[in-house]
């Protein structure tokens, strides 16, 4: 026994020694790498002369971070990972009993979302809730809905669409223009916006019917840009880059959310605050998002949904089974676009202002990134991805303490794309199929079983 | 003799300017197993695909139950209850075995789904064991069974099989051929089979055609062709047997 203990002790000290050695090495490498980049900075002084600023302190921080990082990596992280791997290899994977939480995840999540505004109001008061309900709640849910809509096209039907934001724009402008020119209400225009976006989905769908993969991606990308450029240049109708402002707000059964006598606050006997409107918007977008999810889940069990998934897998096989691939693709485009249109008109009603600025390619990319990160086809995964990505970027705005470290000119928001990219790389290395890589089968004879993504080869499933 | 179920008359098919089929005549009658043998590049798979309308024949016509299907789109041809197990099997890899079978039955609106699934499972018990597994995780032989099973789910009047033996071990090929024979004998299913494995195909078939450079050079009963010295020299000797 004593013998064993002493060997582990010696192994431990050996490990520490090795970690120290490697830490020193990586410190030296860091020093060598950064001495010219960080340690010395060339600047111009007032007389336009080149001067060298010395930043030894910052260089020291770099070196220390590298050393400590390497030490921790070698001394703790690597043995821990090796141990875990060994343990995993030793114990064959047993089917885990699903916990209550994971079984009822979606129900719990919906309940939490429904309770979110009252809880926030109770915690930080009506006025304080504005930021949390609007910036976090509504903002995230818009992206959840957009990503769920795009999921129909990309995740289920396997048609890579890089111009999804075009349908978002169609929805937003449909509401903005029709309401400001004809004074129609939000509830009338919501379905109209969806239908118009769906029509544009079909318009896009027709020319790209024969395209797949990269080619399809390029054409849809161009389509997104065309819509944006039309919005910019058709100034008589869309007011170009100035955008449409003063868009009418939504009402709740005809009750307006304003400071007037018959406004919501007055009727309910509540103090006047814009927070009620935001909370109303929160429930509105929650409802729209849940509608998207519900329709997706239903459609997956119907012939058209099955055909979408089969189309993603093998188009030729689909045709030989009697599936009309033309209509199947067009319905996928139209359905996805319709939800984009709903989300767009919601966006317009929430902002009260739309301009082509809001519908740049980056938005399409973000939505697509959420779908991919979440695991194509998985509603839960996409929801989690949207919360992490959009919530994460919103939180960055809140990290004002970083200014104390990096100086007053540091604006954390500017780094959001950097962090977005980093997060994508990390997730793709860890879970190449996204947060939820498994696909829930839709056909059963007896009990249902989820099929893990890890069973199939990469690129085959 | 009654009119053939499938009647291919003088079909020429082109890929761009290259002629792949050069006036092919093939007849398949109800209840027959007919096979089409030939070397690589003879145009066997092209004929199979031309029957399914992709690519369409440039000249000539194809009749199914007396109806001209030459210019119909693929999915409408499939709706006439011609089912196909395409070359390379083309199952849906991410979908489970059961879902694959469900896709085969989509024409029928799943009316006889349970009944037909049971039939497929009796024919290929392996699929029953694997019903909740993803198609992509099956072995080659199982995938071929799934591909045939999926085609059967549409309750076809004519089953087209494009190289069901491709890349499979001899024992598995034997099993698949036996299943085809059984389907033909018990259910009276009409089968049109494209094969490189000439020996197996000829033994199985009532009649057969030999395709060379896009043209039918010989036809006759399976037995006759097996005994034919030219066929033996070209397709049988030097290979198996």
Interface residues (C-beta under 8 A of the other chain):
Chain A: X303 X306 X307 X309 X310 X312 X313 X314 X316 X317 X318 X319 X320 X321 X322 X323 X324 X325 X439 X441 X442 X443 X444 X445 X449 X451 X455 X456 X457 X460 X461
Chain B: X52 X54 X73 X74 X75 X76 X78 X79 X83 X84 X86 X90 X91 X92 X93 X94 X95 X96 X98 X99 X101 X102 X103 X104 X106 X107 X109 X114 X117 X131 X132 X133 X134 X136 X137 X150 X154
